[in-house]
């Protein structure tokens, strides 16, 4: 577990999420905000790389975390909530959100959660809504399986991701939301997730920390996550279901996130990316004791695209594979997937990466017929590799400047490359 003195953000604990001990898979905090915003494209058909990202204050390196004014403000206590770490508050949260849903078009509502340990099963959010966690407020996942219902699969997935039929609902759930805030800071749609601590058992599978799936204009910053799966995973639908829905994830910032995952990635992009993923900024991460640092995943049958991904100022410690591009996830929702539906990967900009006690060299594996193109790396230093370690690269192309140890020949050295 973490050393709170080593990671000061934990001393600002806003919400610690405890995964139930029962065996059903659960994404602890999955945001499924399906928006209809359009993205512009250049002549090649790929989305244009933005000069700036939405939600950023001018001259600042933080997202706009100001709280919107709401017409109604109430406490979970007023709905029968008890923060004693034992009593179930699922009914209280459901009742509160039902009340506040009536204010969606009337100035919105804010639900305050006082200091305490609030045990709850899943509950849905509503639009124009603020969930305000006061200092010392902790949301704890209920261990009662009855408080985690099976719901319909996302149309962009066709079925439950880890099981046939429906899917297990997440702790804090929402579909098609706008103007949502979860705070001691904010989560707005345009979505901001800030100053969150998310803890799951390190041996618990399918416990992603934060998953923006088919989301646009998202900022995730100043979070600490421990998980048995990806700390943050950006997704946008699965095979033919994702391509038919065509709801991309775009304009997403992930910054100042730290944590550990012994089996997965600090930040994962894909492999469910069939609706398209573009304009992603990942910066100032600290990943330790993890299987992978940054991983981009895709497969035949996915279609879609991953375009304009900027990764910069990353520190890793005891990470098995610091940089990994993967093909062949070899999982599909059903037998109707199209093996000719190949993804398009273009524009991966990686700079200022330091990895200590590195276990393996990067594995950058594109796909025959669908290479990873336009890779740019600058100032990447991987320490601790054995002298015999070699980069493993296939079906990729790009340029590097100041990368140690020497990368594979498919990445050409170019002293003028800036990756800016």
MOURFEN-V509773 format. One line per field, one symbol per residue. ss: DSSP state (a for helix, b for strand, c for the rest). psi: psi as a letter, one per 40 degrees, with the letter a starting at -180 (. if undefined). burial: 1 if it has 24 or more other ideal C-beta (glycine too) atoms within 12 Angstrom, else 0. A space follows every 50 residues. Layout:
# MOURFEN-V509773
ss->???
psi->???
burial->???
This chain:
# MOURFEN-V509773
ss->cccccccaaaaacccccccccccccccccbbbccccccccbcccccbccc cccccbccccccbccccccccbbbbaaaaccccbbbbbcaaaaaaaaaaa acccccccbbbbbccbbbbbccbbccccbbbbbcccbbbbbcccaaaccb bcccccccccccccccbbcccbbcbccccbbbbcccccccbbbbccbbbc cccccccccbbbbccbbbbbbbbbbbcccccbbbbcccaaaaaaacccbb bbbbbbbbbbccccbbbbbcccccccbbbbbbbbbbbbbbbbbbbbbccc ccccbbbbbbbbbbbbbbbbbbbbbbcccccccccccccccccbbbbbbb bbbbbbcccbccbbbcbccbcbbbbbbbbbbbcccccccccbbbcbbbbb bbbbccccccbbbccccccc
psi->iihdddgdddefhdhhhhhieiehihhdghhgghieiiiiiadeeiiihi diiiehiheifiiheihihidhhiiddeeeihfeedhhedddddddddde deedefeiihhhhihihhhiaiiiiiifhhhhhihehhhhhiehdeegih iiihdeddiideiibaihiidhihhfiighhhieaihihhhhhifihhhi heehiffichghhfihgihhifihhhieaidhhhifihbddddddfgihi ghhhifhiaiheeaidhihaegfdeihighhhifihhifidichhhiaii edaaihighhhighhihfhdhdhhhiifdfhidaeeiheegiihhhghhh ighhhifhdiiihghahhegihifhhhhghhhieiidehiihhhfiiaii hfhhihaidehhhheehdf.
burial->01000010110011111111000111111111111010100000011011 00111100000111101101011111101011100001110111011011 10110001111111011111111111111111110011111100001100 00111111111100001111111110111111111111111111111111 11011111111111111111111111111111111111111110111111 11111111111111111111111111111111111111111111111111 11111111111111111111111111111001100011001111111111 11111001111111111001111111111111001000101010111111 11111011011000001010
